[in-house]
Amino acid sequence: MRYGIPLPAASLSKLLLEKMIKYTSLCLFLCVTQMLFGQVQHYEGKITDAVGRPLKDAAVIRVADNIVSSFAELNTGLHTRKLIRTDVNGVFGMDLNDRDKIQLWKYPVQLPTTYLLYEFRSDPFAKSGGYLVELVAAREQHTDLNLFPLDTSTIVSTRPVVFRNKGGAYYSMTEKGNRIYIHQNQKPGYGLLDINLTLGGSVSKADDRVRLQTDYVQGRAKDGLLIASNDVPYSWGPSVAQIDLPGFYNNKNVYRKGHHSSTTLDMTYNKDGVGKFYGEIEYSKKQGLFDPNRAKFWGTQLNYSRYFGVEHHFQVLNKFNQSDEDMPMVGNNYANVLMGAYLSPVNVDAKAQPTSIISDVYTNPWYLFQNNRDNQFNQKYIGALKYDWDHSRFFLGAQLNYQYQQNKLNYGLVGSVSGMNRNVFVNRRLKTKLFDTNVQGKYYLGENKKLYLQGNFWHKKQWMSLERSKTDFAPVSLVHQSLEFQAGLVAKEFGGYNANWNLDLLPSILINDKSKNKTAFNFVGQVKRRFEFDLFDWENIISNVWTKFDLSHLEPNQINNDIQFSLMRYSIKDFQSFLPMDELLLWNPVDKLQRKINYEFGASLKRKFWNLDGSFYQFYVKNGYAPLLQGNQYKLNNVVDYQQKGFRIALSSQFGVYNSNVVWSPRLDFHRYINKVDKIHVAADRVQIAGMQEISKNYIVNQPIGVIVGTVYERTSDGQLQIDGDGYPIMSPEQKILGNPNPDFSFIFGNTLQYKGFRLDVDLEWSKGGKVWNGTRQTLNYMGRSRETATERLLKNQLFPGIDPQGNKNNKRVDYYDPGESTDLNRWVRYGISGVAEEAIEDASYLRLSKVNLSRSFDISWHYLQKIDLILYAENLMYWSKYKGNFPGSSLLGQSNAVGLDYFNSPLMKTFGFNVLLNF
């Protein structure tokens, strides 16, 4: 197969599609072949002694690539359930797949380390279903690779045997009769070429759970009647049954099935005296859930590695990738599409009317699709040179890294919203260059190189430049550099007959120009101790106990590439308009570097196939960074001190099921944490970190990190609602704390089932507690588009308990929607499009089936094709939650710090896919 320069996009796509079809067909053919020739066969054999007498109670097990070194291992653990004994006639029987290997002890008690090794060859045309070949080594075999050891009765030395060429070893195999002889070629005249071709594909579907009403059309109340009208932004008109509609708008038809395909070819060439070459080419395409969202990615790697003798190692690494995506998730474009789709009235078919305006007040999502101009283009190159000298007494290593990255972004809004008569777009280009040098030295304090003094030196220099098409933004170019010196003591598996100690004590000094305080002290510390003991005759128990202490300082970015943070300065009512994104630039050094002090204590226990791990941690962040709006520009400041503590417990096991070939490996992982803000370094009661004017996440002293703050109802001193003269609760002019978005705990229940080469992985995730603001529901209520308003708009004679303006108990009853009054005065519209945030706070708990994987490895061992790995996977198959919107774990505009705020957030994606790896 020949590979040349990548073709143009269209030709390359066609070529990759042809190759994918070709190799997928090959994979299917091989799978069918495997089914025919790799079926499970019941094989019966007879074991005799040297003179042909049957041996009773000889032991046979089926093994993988790592065999059992001694029969004593079979008395404990998983292998006990797979052990087969011969009967009085020396006969045994077992189910075998083609190429399965079995290990046989003629005298398991007397000679527990003496065994024979066979490989089963399936033959569907033979009466017995197949035959065994004995695996032995030729006399010149003398490699030290740790795979299959030999039977001592076959060869004097118990040297291991290698069956496949991997990583620079050269072997030939010959088969004579029922034996395979493995020869080591000491001076081959050729190198080893290993080729892998990986094909992947997936299909995604939106799990949209927003429920919209389809009973009432666009309109309003007038003169005691409900009339259909397109001059108001509401669906508070008459019922569908009263009007002859031209068609219905399916608000969910903005989605389509997403597709992703990928092809990766990697090659490794290894030859003694020349070195090891590694090359990789990757290409992928994506079609998103929205029609304009399309992306292409391609990347390549070329690496070289060579050893000079046994002490010197030289490496060259090169990696380049490029991506091009239309309609990326930048700004509020995705949310605008969903908002337009959800709010479009039922009496309008937007898809059939691709005009700029559905009515005077609605944005047509299909018009946004057809006129999308948002695009993101990224390029990145990483290059590195690395040299290591590992002497018997010392180690010296040096690495030089260079990184270049370019990000081009075109984003904005077409003139499709009422009141806008022009398109507004911004072109943004960010370039980054980074030089990074690292020199490391070690001085060994013992011959085994497990205890040593270690020193490191780092130097970083970074250039960043930014250009924008806005006329009021001048090009920016910033340069920063830093130095760090580190020296200390390290021990790896040191001390005692079991090498029980691990130790890291590494202090360092950081010198930088990003803070007014030029120097900072860092420290990495870890102590780990391993124990083995026998408790209550429970057999051997292995325990590890460790403690960690880290002190680190975080340097801020010169130019922040996350431009979504400036949504904080805007109101909800501005959301469908173009929101100019601010830049966060480090013009001047911050006062202090952000400091983090971290403690961790942990322990683990292992007995047979049970593993228990637990840890407790606590960290403190001092002088934490946050953007603050100063004047009309955001600046990065030292704003907050906070802390977090928590613990994690993990329990895992492995055991057979009902004495069968099924192996079940369950895994339980529990994590709980709490955090709080200790101090704010600015003259304010709170610091906003995500959200909008009416609703936000904040730093507030003695409150959890990111606590939700928003609008509330006015209340008396004893907590009762204040009711106005119309009989409705009064909205307070002050915002208050509404909830903690952090979960009470998270829990993962993982399962792995293995059966005859198949592996099934299933993960179930439970997140309990936490709050989320459902702003989508609130705006849909305002517009009369939610199912909630369809059922409740007819409610009459309703009473809000509370205190009336005269200080008495409220007894004024209301109709939620009275046609005799203006639509602006009904139950939902009277509070505006943002509503009262207090009403939209919901529980964020959910239970999710996050992952299901089914995999199988087919060991083909043909002349060219060696192995096929097949993986079928599904993600986010389903989830259960009481939340009345899309997935409660999503975040506003995809921002990492905005989980807990939902304003037309994208739904969770159900994904079904496959990966096929062909090893040549």
Secondary structure, 3 states (H helix, E strand, C coil): CCCCCCCCHHHHHHHHHHHHHHHHHHHHHHHHHHHHHCCCEEEEEECECCCCCECCCCEEEEECCCCCCCHHHHHCCHHHHHCEECCCCCEEEEEECCCCEEEEECCCCCCCCCCEEEEEEECCCCCCCEEEEEEEECCCCCCCCCCEECCCCCCCCCCEECCCCCCCCCEEEEEECCEEEEEECCCCCCCEEEEEEEEEEEEEEEECCCCECCCECCEEEECCEEEECCCCCCECCCEHHHCCCCCCCCHHHHCCCEEEEEEEEEEEEEECCCEEEEEEEEEEEEECCCCCCEEEEEEEEEEEEEEECCCEEEEEEEEEEEEEEECCCCCCHHHHHHHHHHHCCCCCCCCCCCCCECCCCCECHHHHHHCCCCEEEEEEEEEEEEEEEECCCEEEEEEEEEEEEEEEEEEEECCCCCCCCCCEEEEEEEEEEEEEEEEEEEEECCCCCCEEEEEEEEEEEEEEEEEECCCCCCCEEEEEEEEEEEEEEEEEEECCCCCCEEEEEEEEEEEECCECCCEEEEEEEEEEEEEEEECCCCCEEEEEEEEEEEEEEECCCCECCCCCHHHHHCCHHHCCCCCCCCCCECCCCECCCEEEEEEEEEEEEEECCEEEEEEEEEEEEEEEEEEEEECCEEEEEEEEEEEEEEEEEEEEECEECCCCCCEEEEEEEEEEEEEEEEEECCCCCCEEEEECCCEEEEECECCCCCEEEEEEECECCCCCEEECCCCCECEEEEEEEEECCCCCEEEEEEEEEEECCEEEEEEEEEEECCEEEEHHHHHHHHHCCEHHHHHHCCCCCEECCCECCCCCECCCEECCCCCCCCHHHCCCHHHCCCCCHHHHEEECCEEEEEEEEEEEEEECCCCCCCEEEEEEEEEEEEEECCCCCCCCCCEHHHCCCCECEECCCCCEEEEEEEEEEEEC
